[in-house]
Structure formats: structure tokens, C-alpha cells
Amino acid sequence: MIPKNEYPMRINKYLALRGDATRRGADTLIEERKVTINGRLARLGDQVFEKDTVLIKGANLKKYVYFAYYKPRGVISHSPQNEEKSIVDAIRGQIRQEVFPVGRLDKDSHGLIILTNDGRITERLLSPNKEHEKEYELTVDKTITERFVKQMERGVDIEGYITKPACAKAAAGTCKLKIIITEGKKHQLRRMCAALGYTVRDIKRTRIMNIALGSLGSGQFREIKGKELETFLASIGM
């Protein structure tokens, strides 16, 4: 449901908020003469009002969906082996559409992962050149020092690779650290901490770009839609 105070709006924004296409995809549909407003062909830049009827020609248009999912500990993101349980196994029967996780969290980590049926976003979201923010809460095995926080922010040598600058903070005298990184090397946070003499006890991802875990509990999910979805897709160039 699009809030009343959003109207009037451009036709491509309307179709994006309704979940029919990205803004660019909506422009393509309009150029292909597949969109009508109150029975007439839509034009690029047309305004849509609340009571307008907007239709798309073609019954086989794929509807893309996006979900924020709280991956529990012990669940595998991809390619489970033997008796392991994957995210797809965990959500089977709960989401109507066939979706897949974008990216991964290791088996012992938990928190936010995005589920979708839109393969177009995978490279745009995961490419190391994009530098999209991901936020985590870490618990380590001993009290965190100011020196440790500064080293995590500055960059850590993990087997010859210097990690990119990060944003980190920790309350004095605790074992908990909040950190924002813009890359995703394999087991990166565990390796960074290990290189500085700390062992990670827990990793929870709380945010990917503008998508936050919020109040979701372990194993729960919510649909990403409306302005949240529009901002997300725009930030990855869609």
C-alpha cells in the first residue's frame, strides 16, 4: 500500500513502489508501450494520482520480491552438506516465491541476510568494488582496548592483505564491538580479530546498507518494500 501523502508521483516511481519494476525497468516498460494510465498509454514523466488505474500489458511479467531475514546460528547460507540445514530449507513453505540468499554468513554467525528472486542485484551488491556498508556486533574473548578499536578502524593485515578502513566503537571495559565495514573477505572479522590477539565468540550482522535487522527475531523475516526498497535499489544503481 502506497501512502496517500506520496501522491502525485512520477509513473516510474509509482511502479517501483508498487513492486512491478525498478525505476529504470519501469522506464523501459513505458518506452515499450506496455503501461497505461486510465486506459491511455503512459509517457515518460507522467504523474500518477491516487485514484488512477495503472496497468501493465503482459501476463508473464516477473514480480521481484525482497526480504530481510534473520539467519539463525547453525544454518548454512549456501551448499549444505550431510545433515546441515540451509536458509532455503529453513524458510521452505513460509515464502510463496522461490528466493535465494544474496551473499552469506558463516554457520556460526547470525543476523541479517537479504533474500530475493532478483538475480540482477547479486553482482551489484556483492562486488568488492562497490564498498557497500555492512554493520556487525562482535563479542570477543577479552576486554577490548582503545588500541584494538583503532587498529580495527585503520586496517588489519590478514595474511598479506590490509583490510579497508572501517568504523568501530566499543563501550569501555566490555568485550563487545560495533563495526561497519565495506568489504567481505572470507571470515574477515574473525581473521582481523585473530591477527590482533582476540578470539571472536559471536558475530551478529545488523545492517546491510539501508536495510536494518530491526526487531526481527532469529528465523523471522519481513518484506522489503516501499521507500526502503526504493532507496536500496537506487543505491545499487537500479
C-alpha positions as a Markdown table, in Angstrom:
| # | Residue | x | y | z |
|---|---|---|---|---|
| 1 | Met | 0.0 | 0.0 | 0.0 |
| 2 | Ile | 1.4 | 3.4 | -1.1 |
| 3 | Pro | 0.8 | 6.2 | 1.5 |
| 4 | Lys | -1.6 | 8.8 | 0.3 |
| 5 | Asn | 0.9 | 11.6 | 1.0 |
| 6 | Glu | 3.2 | 10.2 | -1.7 |
| 7 | Tyr | 0.7 | 11.3 | -4.5 |
| 8 | Pro | 1.1 | 12.6 | -7.1 |
| 9 | Met | 4.3 | 10.9 | -8.2 |
| 10 | Arg | 6.1 | 10.1 | -11.4 |
| 11 | Ile | 5.0 | 6.9 | -13.1 |
| 12 | Asn | 8.4 | 5.1 | -12.8 |
| 13 | Lys | 8.5 | 5.8 | -9.1 |
| 14 | Tyr | 4.9 | 4.5 | -8.7 |
| 15 | Leu | 5.7 | 1.3 | -10.5 |
| 16 | Ala | 8.9 | 0.9 | -8.4 |
| 17 | Leu | 7.0 | 1.4 | -5.1 |
| 18 | Arg | 4.3 | -1.0 | -6.2 |
| 19 | Gly | 6.9 | -3.6 | -6.8 |
| 20 | Asp | 6.4 | -4.0 | -10.5 |
| 21 | Ala | 9.9 | -3.0 | -11.6 |
| 22 | Thr | 12.8 | -0.8 | -10.8 |
| 23 | Arg | 12.6 | 2.8 | -11.9 |
| 24 | Arg | 14.8 | 2.0 | -14.9 |
| 25 | Gly | 12.8 | -1.1 | -15.6 |
| 26 | Ala | 9.6 | 1.0 | -15.4 |
| 27 | Asp | 11.0 | 3.4 | -18.0 |
| 28 | Thr | 11.7 | 0.5 | -20.3 |
| 29 | Leu | 8.2 | -0.8 | -19.9 |
| 30 | Ile | 6.8 | 2.7 | -20.8 |
| 31 | Glu | 9.1 | 3.0 | -23.8 |
| 32 | Glu | 7.9 | -0.4 | -25.0 |
| 33 | Arg | 4.3 | 0.9 | -24.7 |
| 34 | Lys | 3.3 | -1.7 | -22.1 |
| 35 | Val | 2.0 | 0.7 | -19.4 |
| 36 | Thr | -1.4 | 2.5 | -19.4 |
| 37 | Ile | -2.9 | 5.1 | -17.0 |
| 38 | Asn | -6.6 | 5.2 | -17.0 |
| 39 | Gly | -6.7 | 3.4 | -20.4 |
| 40 | Arg | -4.2 | 5.6 | -22.3 |
| 41 | Leu | -0.6 | 4.8 | -23.0 |
| 42 | Ala | 1.8 | 6.2 | -20.3 |
| 43 | Arg | 4.6 | 8.6 | -21.3 |
| 44 | Leu | 7.9 | 9.0 | -19.5 |
| 45 | Gly | 7.5 | 11.5 | -16.7 |
| 46 | Asp | 3.7 | 11.1 | -16.4 |
| 47 | Gln | 2.3 | 11.9 | -13.0 |
| 48 | Val | 0.1 | 9.3 | -11.2 |
| 49 | Phe | -2.6 | 10.3 | -8.8 |
| 50 | Glu | -4.1 | 8.2 | -6.0 |
| 51 | Lys | -7.3 | 7.2 | -7.9 |
| 52 | Asp | -5.6 | 6.5 | -11.2 |
| 53 | Thr | -5.7 | 3.0 | -12.7 |
| 54 | Val | -2.2 | 1.9 | -13.8 |
| 55 | Leu | -1.9 | -1.4 | -15.8 |
| 56 | Ile | 1.0 | -3.3 | -17.4 |
| 57 | Lys | 0.4 | -5.3 | -20.5 |
| 58 | Gly | 1.7 | -8.8 | -20.5 |
| 59 | Ala | 0.6 | -11.5 | -18.1 |
| 60 | Asn | 4.1 | -13.1 | -17.7 |
| 61 | Leu | 5.9 | -10.1 | -16.1 |
| 62 | Lys | 8.0 | -11.4 | -13.2 |
| 63 | Lys | 7.4 | -9.8 | -9.9 |
| 64 | Tyr | 10.5 | -9.4 | -7.9 |
| 65 | Val | 10.4 | -9.7 | -4.1 |
| 66 | Tyr | 13.0 | -8.8 | -1.4 |
| 67 | Phe | 13.1 | -9.9 | 2.2 |
| 68 | Ala | 15.2 | -9.1 | 5.3 |
| 69 | Tyr | 15.9 | -12.4 | 7.0 |
| 70 | Tyr | 17.4 | -13.1 | 10.4 |
| 71 | Lys | 19.7 | -16.1 | 9.8 |
| 72 | Pro | 19.9 | -18.2 | 12.9 |
| 73 | Arg | 23.2 | -19.7 | 14.2 |
| 74 | Gly | 23.8 | -23.2 | 12.8 |
| 75 | Val | 22.0 | -22.5 | 9.5 |
| 76 | Ile | 24.1 | -22.6 | 6.3 |
| 77 | Ser | 23.8 | -19.8 | 3.7 |
| 78 | His | 24.7 | -22.0 | 0.7 |
| 79 | Ser | 25.5 | -25.6 | -0.2 |
| 80 | Pro | 24.7 | -27.6 | 3.0 |
| 81 | Gln | 26.4 | -30.9 | 3.4 |
| 82 | Asn | 25.2 | -34.1 | 5.1 |
| 83 | Glu | 22.7 | -33.2 | 7.9 |
| 84 | Glu | 23.3 | -29.4 | 7.6 |
| 85 | Lys | 20.3 | -27.1 | 7.2 |
| 86 | Ser | 20.4 | -24.3 | 4.7 |
| 87 | Ile | 18.5 | -21.0 | 4.6 |
| 88 | Val | 16.3 | -22.4 | 1.8 |
| 89 | Asp | 15.5 | -25.4 | 4.0 |
| 90 | Ala | 14.7 | -23.1 | 6.9 |
| 91 | Ile | 12.2 | -20.9 | 5.0 |
| 92 | Arg | 10.6 | -23.6 | 2.9 |
| 93 | Gly | 6.8 | -23.2 | 3.0 |
| 94 | Gln | 7.0 | -19.7 | 4.6 |
| 95 | Ile | 7.6 | -17.6 | 1.5 |
| 96 | Arg | 5.5 | -18.2 | -1.6 |
| 97 | Gln | 8.1 | -17.2 | -4.1 |
| 98 | Glu | 11.3 | -19.2 | -4.7 |
| 99 | Val | 14.0 | -17.0 | -3.3 |
| 100 | Phe | 17.8 | -17.3 | -2.6 |
| 101 | Pro | 20.2 | -15.5 | -0.2 |
| 102 | Val | 22.4 | -12.8 | -1.5 |
| 103 | Gly | 25.8 | -13.2 | 0.0 |
| 104 | Arg | 26.5 | -15.4 | 3.0 |
| 105 | Leu | 27.0 | -15.5 | 6.8 |
| 106 | Asp | 29.1 | -18.4 | 8.1 |
| 107 | Lys | 27.4 | -21.2 | 10.0 |
| 108 | Asp | 28.3 | -19.9 | 13.5 |
| 109 | Ser | 27.3 | -16.2 | 12.7 |
| 110 | His | 23.8 | -14.9 | 12.8 |
| 111 | Gly | 21.8 | -11.9 | 11.7 |
| 112 | Leu | 20.7 | -10.1 | 8.6 |
| 113 | Ile | 20.8 | -11.6 | 5.1 |
| 114 | Ile | 18.8 | -10.5 | 2.1 |
| 115 | Leu | 16.6 | -13.0 | 0.3 |
| 116 | Thr | 15.2 | -12.3 | -3.2 |
| 117 | Asn | 14.3 | -13.8 | -6.6 |
| 118 | Asp | 16.1 | -11.0 | -8.4 |
| 119 | Gly | 19.4 | -12.2 | -9.7 |
| 120 | Arg | 20.2 | -8.7 | -11.1 |
| 121 | Ile | 21.1 | -7.4 | -7.6 |
| 122 | Thr | 23.8 | -10.1 | -6.8 |
| 123 | Glu | 26.8 | -8.6 | -8.5 |
| 124 | Arg | 25.7 | -5.0 | -7.7 |
| 125 | Leu | 25.5 | -5.8 | -4.0 |
| 126 | Leu | 28.5 | -8.2 | -3.6 |
| 127 | Ser | 31.1 | -6.8 | -6.0 |
| 128 | Pro | 34.2 | -5.8 | -3.9 |
| 129 | Asn | 34.4 | -2.5 | -5.9 |
| 130 | Lys | 31.0 | -1.3 | -4.6 |
| 131 | Glu | 32.0 | -0.7 | -1.0 |
| 132 | His | 28.5 | -1.0 | 0.4 |
| 133 | Glu | 28.3 | -0.7 | 4.2 |
| 134 | Lys | 27.6 | -3.7 | 6.4 |
| 135 | Glu | 27.3 | -3.4 | 10.2 |
| 136 | Tyr | 28.1 | -6.0 | 12.8 |
| 137 | Glu | 28.1 | -6.5 | 16.5 |
| 138 | Leu | 31.0 | -8.6 | 17.8 |
| 139 | Thr | 31.7 | -10.3 | 21.1 |
| 140 | Val | 35.3 | -11.3 | 21.7 |
| 141 | Asp | 37.1 | -13.3 | 24.4 |
| 142 | Lys | 38.6 | -10.4 | 26.4 |
| 143 | Thr | 38.2 | -6.8 | 27.3 |
| 144 | Ile | 38.5 | -4.5 | 24.3 |
| 145 | Thr | 41.2 | -1.8 | 24.4 |
| 146 | Glu | 41.3 | 1.6 | 22.6 |
| 147 | Arg | 44.3 | 0.4 | 20.7 |
| 148 | Phe | 42.3 | -2.6 | 19.4 |
| 149 | Val | 39.5 | -0.4 | 18.2 |
| 150 | Lys | 41.9 | 2.0 | 16.4 |
| 151 | Gln | 43.6 | -0.9 | 14.7 |
| 152 | Met | 40.3 | -2.4 | 13.5 |
| 153 | Glu | 39.4 | 1.0 | 12.1 |
| 154 | Arg | 42.8 | 1.7 | 10.5 |
| 155 | Gly | 43.0 | -1.7 | 8.7 |
| 156 | Val | 44.5 | -5.1 | 9.7 |
| 157 | Asp | 47.0 | -7.3 | 7.9 |
| 158 | Ile | 45.3 | -10.6 | 7.4 |
| 159 | Glu | 47.8 | -12.9 | 5.6 |
| 160 | Gly | 49.2 | -10.2 | 3.5 |
| 161 | Tyr | 46.0 | -8.3 | 2.7 |
| 162 | Ile | 45.4 | -5.0 | 4.5 |
| 163 | Thr | 41.7 | -4.5 | 5.2 |
| 164 | Lys | 40.0 | -1.3 | 4.2 |
| 165 | Pro | 39.3 | 1.4 | 6.8 |
| 166 | Ala | 36.3 | 0.7 | 9.0 |
| 167 | Cys | 34.2 | 2.5 | 11.6 |
| 168 | Ala | 34.3 | 0.8 | 15.0 |
| 169 | Lys | 33.3 | 1.7 | 18.6 |
| 170 | Ala | 33.1 | -0.1 | 21.9 |
| 171 | Ala | 32.0 | 0.8 | 25.4 |
| 172 | Ala | 34.9 | 0.9 | 27.8 |
| 173 | Gly | 35.6 | -2.2 | 29.8 |
| 174 | Thr | 33.4 | -4.5 | 27.6 |
| 175 | Cys | 34.0 | -7.4 | 25.2 |
| 176 | Lys | 31.6 | -6.0 | 22.6 |
| 177 | Leu | 32.4 | -4.1 | 19.5 |
| 178 | Lys | 30.2 | -2.5 | 16.8 |
| 179 | Ile | 31.9 | -2.2 | 13.4 |
| 180 | Ile | 31.0 | -1.1 | 9.9 |
| 181 | Ile | 33.0 | -2.5 | 7.0 |
| 182 | Thr | 32.7 | -2.0 | 3.3 |
| 183 | Glu | 34.1 | -5.4 | 2.1 |
| 184 | Gly | 33.6 | -9.0 | 2.8 |
| 185 | Lys | 36.6 | -11.3 | 2.7 |
| 186 | Lys | 36.1 | -14.8 | 3.8 |
| 187 | His | 35.8 | -14.9 | 7.6 |
| 188 | Gln | 37.2 | -11.4 | 7.6 |
| 189 | Leu | 36.1 | -10.2 | 11.0 |
| 190 | Arg | 37.3 | -13.4 | 12.7 |
| 191 | Arg | 40.6 | -13.1 | 10.9 |
| 192 | Met | 41.0 | -9.4 | 11.8 |
| 193 | Cys | 40.4 | -10.1 | 15.5 |
| 194 | Ala | 42.7 | -13.1 | 15.5 |
| 195 | Ala | 45.5 | -11.1 | 13.9 |
| 196 | Leu | 45.2 | -8.7 | 16.9 |
| 197 | Gly | 45.2 | -11.4 | 19.5 |
| 198 | Tyr | 41.4 | -11.7 | 20.1 |
| 199 | Thr | 39.1 | -14.7 | 19.5 |
| 200 | Val | 35.5 | -13.9 | 18.3 |
| 201 | Arg | 32.8 | -15.5 | 20.4 |
| 202 | Asp | 29.8 | -14.2 | 18.4 |
| 203 | Ile | 29.1 | -12.3 | 15.2 |
| 204 | Lys | 25.7 | -10.7 | 14.5 |
| 205 | Arg | 25.1 | -8.7 | 11.3 |
| 206 | Thr | 22.6 | -5.9 | 12.0 |
| 207 | Arg | 22.6 | -3.9 | 8.8 |
| 208 | Ile | 23.3 | -4.0 | 5.0 |
| 209 | Met | 23.3 | -0.5 | 3.6 |
| 210 | Asn | 19.9 | 1.0 | 4.5 |
| 211 | Ile | 18.3 | -2.4 | 5.3 |
| 212 | Ala | 18.4 | -2.9 | 9.1 |
| 213 | Leu | 17.6 | -6.1 | 11.1 |
| 214 | Gly | 15.5 | -4.1 | 13.5 |
| 215 | Ser | 13.2 | -6.1 | 15.8 |
| 216 | Leu | 13.4 | -9.3 | 13.8 |
| 217 | Gly | 14.0 | -12.4 | 15.9 |
| 218 | Ser | 16.1 | -15.4 | 14.9 |
| 219 | Gly | 14.4 | -17.2 | 12.0 |
| 220 | Gln | 12.0 | -14.3 | 11.3 |
| 221 | Phe | 11.7 | -12.3 | 8.1 |
| 222 | Arg | 9.9 | -9.2 | 6.7 |
| 223 | Glu | 9.4 | -7.9 | 3.2 |
| 224 | Ile | 11.5 | -5.0 | 2.0 |
| 225 | Lys | 9.1 | -2.6 | 0.1 |
| 226 | Gly | 8.1 | 1.0 | -0.4 |
| 227 | Lys | 10.7 | 3.7 | 0.2 |
| 228 | Glu | 13.1 | 1.3 | 1.9 |
| 229 | Leu | 13.2 | -0.8 | -1.2 |
| 230 | Glu | 13.3 | 2.3 | -3.5 |
| 231 | Thr | 16.4 | 3.6 | -1.6 |
| 232 | Phe | 18.1 | 0.2 | -1.6 |
| 233 | Leu | 17.6 | -0.3 | -5.3 |
| 234 | Ala | 18.7 | 3.2 | -6.2 |
| 235 | Ser | 21.8 | 2.9 | -4.1 |
| 236 | Ile | 22.9 | -0.1 | -6.2 |
| 237 | Gly | 22.1 | 1.6 | -9.4 |
| 238 | Met | 18.7 | 0.1 | -10.3 |
